[in-house]
């Protein structure tokens, strides 16, 4: 036998369809011509047909009950009485914290949302409290620091919220059916608990926003002092020769060995000549060169955007037929000085930056009081400069 509504195959003795809930026409036995029996009288129109003995009650989606939410839960409870799977409760999923309070499910609220709410508030508060350093780094240097423990805690809390929301949406209707013992009239509505929960959430959100705002304001102020702040001594040699700003640039930017050469080598394709006469020629080559890490912007454009100033100087011809010079980049009171080599290959002027030195601009004898940086640190500076130029 097949259902006349949905077409599913059913048992021959079924009185209703377990898939769509439609009532089925009762199969009357074929009268035996050998037995003279009177046909039973037809039931009056609209009268309920009793289910067969031992059969589950039929699911009727048209059943409704008065009151806010009772219509939904009356139909939902009827589904479960008929053995059908509970529906997904969108309100319990997306508004679980408040929805659980509104329905008076105190035990479920304590089990699922009380600890999660406290953990969320604490994680965001710690992140907001430490946001000053992150904002100062971004505002002054266009460097976003590596995620710290507070940020990781926020991510873990958000993932826990997604998991709890999905679980609550999938299981809430079955939980409420068991709690109310199948009676939709027992579904509770507590506007007072909802208002209290909303007030607590609003207060917590306002406190977190105040912490974030204070961190942004203090971070902006701190960013303006980075370029002139000596780094506090921690036994690291580099800190004797640069400001806090330069140290953060070099330590907060990482370059893999595979990418290092791309930030230290490039080419100038529009220099009209095959040799250099003066510092101006060296500057022309350097300013118009594009490093291999990014061919869309010239080195001069990058340094104009990222440094306070930069100078090309001290050109001389080397034994290999190329030219040597220097590039000084000023960032606050710190200077990073690159050794520049230029040679010609066909119509291209090739440029290489190497041997970076670090010293303070206020130093009376910078070349005697300097720090010999590594090529990785030089590449890190140029990578930061490109990132800063793009962000600006």
Secondary structure, 3 states (H helix, E strand, C coil): CECCCCCCECCCCCCECCCCCCECCCCCCCCCCCCCCCCCCCCCCCCCCCCCCCCCCCCCCCCCCCCCCHHHHHHHHHHHHCCCCCCCCHHHHHCHHHHHHHCCCHHHHHHHHHHHHHHHHHHHHHHHHCHHHHHHHHHHHCCCCCCCHHHHHHHHHHHHHHHHHHHHHHHHHHHHHHHCCCCHHHCCCCHHHHHHHHHHHHHHHHHHHHHHHHHHHHHHHHHCCHHHCECCCCCCHHHHCCEHHHHHHHHHCCCCHHHHHHHHEEEECCCCCCCCCCHHHHHHHHHHCEECCCCCCCHHHHHHHHCCEEEEEEEEECCCCCEEEEEEEEECCEEEEEEEEEEEECCEEEEEEEEEEEEECCCCCCCCCCEECCHHHHHHHHHHHHHHHHHC
